[in-house]
Amino acid sequence: MFHQYLKCLILPLELSALAYFRVAIGVLSLYNCLEAWYYYEEWLIDSGYLPRAELLMASNHNMLNKNVFNIYFCSGEKHIINFLLIVQTMFTISFIVGYRTKVASLFTFLFDLALKSRMYGLDYGADFLRANCLFWCMFLPIEKHWSLDSFI
């Protein structure tokens, strides 16, 4: 009796709505990645506006950004940054189409957070919202509907 009462209280998840959510968050993350790729010479390499040394020196005074592991701090050369952006784009496209969705959501979240942390002066409220949504995508059953995982 109590089990049926609990079942009535907790509404089942609408899986197609989660699929829309996955695609929308993935497209926003892909747009952010492609926009960073367009401006990578200005913001991501060491000869741009904010080199890694200055950003790390400035982050010593900011407790939010001080101890963050960031893959984009590994190098400031063009070919390394291009490779990292290609990997981020591949994980984001995998997240959108739903191929290995849980792994893709984890790496999309990590790369998105790293890119947001590296492009320190360009973040705004939507970046934080997208990062929070990507975090929750790791725990939601977003691969159950309209994904390659559901067909395999």
C-alpha positions in Angstrom: 0.0 0.0 0.0 2.7 2.5 1.0 4.7 1.5 -2.1 1.8 2.4 -4.4 1.4 5.7 -2.6 5.0 6.5 -3.1 4.7 5.5 -6.8 1.9 8.0 -7.2 3.9 10.8 -5.5 7.0 10.4 -7.6 6.2 11.2 -11.3 8.1 9.2 -13.9 10.6 11.1 -15.9 9.6 12.0 -19.4 12.4 10.6 -21.5 11.7 12.6 -24.6 12.0 15.8 -22.6 15.4 14.6 -21.3 16.4 14.0 -24.9 15.5 17.5 -25.8 17.4 18.7 -22.8 20.5 16.7 -23.8 20.4 18.1 -27.3 19.8 21.7 -26.2 22.6 21.7 -23.6 24.9 19.9 -26.1 24.2 22.5 -28.8 24.9 25.3 -26.4 28.2 23.6 -25.4 29.1 23.1 -29.0 28.5 26.7 -29.8 30.7 27.8 -26.9 33.4 25.4 -28.1 33.2 26.7 -31.7 33.2 30.3 -30.5 36.3 29.7 -28.4 37.9 28.1 -31.4 37.2 31.1 -33.5 38.9 33.4 -30.9 41.5 31.0 -29.7 44.5 33.0 -30.9 43.4 35.9 -28.8 42.3 34.1 -25.6 43.9 30.6 -25.4 47.5 30.9 -26.6 50.4 32.5 -24.7 50.9 35.3 -27.2 47.2 36.5 -26.8 45.5 38.8 -24.5 45.8 36.7 -21.3 48.8 34.4 -21.3 48.8 31.4 -18.9 51.5 32.9 -16.6 49.5 36.1 -16.0 46.3 34.2 -15.5 47.9 31.8 -13.0 49.5 34.8 -11.2 46.1 36.6 -11.0 44.4 33.4 -9.8 46.6 33.3 -6.7 44.4 36.2 -5.4 41.1 34.5 -6.4 40.0 31.6 -4.2 37.5 30.3 -6.7 40.1 29.8 -9.5 43.2 28.9 -7.4 43.3 25.1 -7.2 41.3 24.2 -10.4 42.8 21.5 -12.6 42.6 22.8 -16.1 43.6 20.9 -19.2 44.0 24.1 -21.1 46.8 25.2 -18.9 49.0 22.4 -20.1 50.3 24.4 -23.1 49.9 27.7 -24.8 50.9 26.6 -28.3 48.6 26.7 -31.2 48.7 23.0 -32.2 48.1 21.8 -28.6 45.1 24.1 -28.2 43.7 23.1 -31.6 44.0 19.4 -30.5 42.3 20.1 -27.2 39.5 21.9 -29.0 39.1 19.0 -31.5 38.8 16.6 -28.6 36.3 18.8 -26.8 34.2 19.1 -30.0 34.3 15.3 -30.5 33.0 14.7 -27.0 30.4 17.4 -27.4 29.1 15.9 -30.7 29.1 12.5 -29.1 27.0 13.9 -26.2 24.5 15.5 -28.6 23.9 12.3 -30.7 23.9 10.1 -27.6 26.9 7.9 -28.3 28.4 6.7 -25.0 26.4 9.4 -23.3 27.6 9.0 -19.7 31.3 9.2 -20.7 30.6 12.0 -23.2 28.7 14.0 -20.5 31.5 13.6 -18.1 34.2 14.8 -20.5 31.9 17.5 -22.0 31.4 18.8 -18.4 35.2 18.7 -17.7 36.2 20.4 -20.9 33.5 23.0 -20.7 34.5 23.8 -17.1 38.2 24.0 -18.2 37.4 26.3 -21.1 35.4 28.5 -18.9 38.2 28.7 -16.4 40.8 29.4 -19.0 38.8 32.2 -20.7 38.5 33.9 -17.3 37.3 37.3 -18.4 34.6 36.1 -20.8 32.3 34.1 -18.6 28.8 35.1 -17.7 25.8 33.6 -16.0 24.8 31.3 -18.8 28.2 29.6 -18.6 27.5 28.7 -15.0 24.0 27.5 -15.8 25.3 25.3 -18.7 28.0 23.9 -16.4 25.4 23.0 -13.8 23.1 21.4 -16.4 26.1 19.4 -17.8 26.8 18.2 -14.2 23.3 17.0 -13.7 23.4 15.3 -17.1 25.9 12.8 -15.7 23.2 11.5 -13.3 20.1 11.7 -15.4 19.0 8.9 -17.8 19.5 11.1 -20.8 20.7 8.1 -23.0 17.3 6.3 -22.8 15.6 8.1 -25.7 16.6 9.5 -29.1 20.3 8.5 -28.7 22.6 6.0 -30.4 22.9 4.3 -27.0 19.2 3.4 -27.1 19.6 1.8 -30.5 22.7 -0.2 -29.7 
